[in-house]
Amino acid sequence: MNGNHNAHPPRAVRISSSTADLAAIGPTLEAAHAAVGDVPALLDLAKAVAEAAPGPGEGRTGFLWEILASVTAVDIAASRVLRAPVMVG
């Protein structure tokens, strides 16, 4: 995998959400960072995020893209695992 293993904690990518919404992405980023290279953990993360994230068509598309962009900054493989369940809802 090609995860970002730097010493700094992962930070959310902001597109249009409030600071509070971005803070809500923090636990997802920490979990993605911890799961780099662990496919079963990434699948569990994808399921949990898909259940918690707003669904497509709920007017929160920007926030969904922030989740995906933020996870991509941690690990592109994690983002690819996460994309389908989150975008389908």
C-alpha positions as CSV (number, residue, x, y, z in Angstrom):
1,M,0.0,0.0,0.0
2,N,1.1,3.6,-0.3
3,G,0.0,5.1,3.0
4,N,1.4,8.2,4.4
5,H,3.4,7.2,7.5
6,N,4.6,10.6,8.6
7,A,4.7,11.6,12.2
8,H,2.0,14.3,11.9
9,P,-1.6,13.3,12.6
10,P,-3.8,13.3,9.5
11,R,-5.8,16.4,8.8
12,A,-9.1,16.8,7.0
13,V,-9.2,18.4,3.6
14,R,-11.6,21.3,3.5
15,I,-13.8,22.0,0.5
16,S,-16.8,23.8,2.0
17,S,-17.8,22.4,5.4
18,S,-17.7,24.0,8.8
19,T,-14.9,23.5,11.3
20,A,-17.2,21.2,13.3
21,D,-17.9,19.0,10.3
22,L,-14.2,18.8,9.6
23,A,-13.5,17.8,13.2
24,A,-16.0,14.9,12.7
25,I,-13.8,13.5,10.0
26,G,-10.9,13.2,12.4
27,P,-11.7,9.7,13.8
28,T,-12.1,8.4,10.3
29,L,-8.7,9.7,9.4
30,E,-7.1,8.2,12.5
31,A,-8.7,4.8,11.7
32,A,-7.5,5.0,8.0
33,H,-4.0,5.8,9.2
34,A,-4.0,2.9,11.6
35,A,-5.4,0.6,8.9
36,V,-2.8,1.3,6.2
37,G,-2.0,-2.1,4.6
38,D,-4.7,-4.0,6.6
39,V,-7.4,-4.8,4.1
40,P,-9.9,-6.3,6.6
41,A,-9.6,-3.2,8.7
42,L,-10.1,-1.0,5.6
43,L,-13.2,-2.9,4.7
44,D,-14.5,-2.5,8.3
45,L,-13.8,1.2,8.1
46,A,-15.6,1.5,4.7
47,K,-18.7,-0.2,6.2
48,A,-18.7,2.1,9.3
49,V,-18.2,5.3,7.3
50,A,-20.9,4.3,4.8
51,E,-23.4,3.8,7.6
52,A,-22.5,7.1,9.3
53,A,-21.9,9.4,6.4
54,P,-24.8,11.4,4.8
55,G,-26.1,9.6,1.7
56,P,-25.9,10.9,-1.8
57,G,-28.8,13.3,-2.6
58,E,-29.0,14.6,1.0
59,G,-27.4,17.9,0.1
60,R,-24.0,17.1,1.7
61,T,-22.0,16.2,-1.4
62,G,-19.2,18.5,-0.4
63,F,-18.8,16.8,2.9
64,L,-18.7,13.4,1.2
65,W,-15.9,14.6,-1.0
66,E,-14.1,16.0,2.0
67,I,-14.2,12.6,3.6
68,L,-12.9,10.9,0.5
69,A,-10.2,13.6,-0.2
70,S,-9.1,13.5,3.5
71,V,-8.8,9.7,3.4
72,T,-6.9,9.8,0.1
73,A,-4.4,12.1,1.7
74,V,-3.7,9.3,4.2
75,D,-3.8,6.3,1.8
76,I,-5.0,6.1,-1.7
77,A,-5.9,2.4,-1.4
78,A,-8.0,3.2,1.6
79,S,-9.8,5.9,-0.4
80,R,-10.5,3.4,-3.2
81,V,-12.0,0.9,-0.7
82,L,-14.1,3.6,0.8
83,R,-15.3,5.3,-2.3
84,A,-18.0,2.9,-3.5
85,P,-19.8,2.3,-0.2
86,V,-19.8,6.0,0.7
87,M,-20.9,7.3,-2.7
88,V,-23.6,4.7,-3.1
89,G,-24.9,5.2,0.4
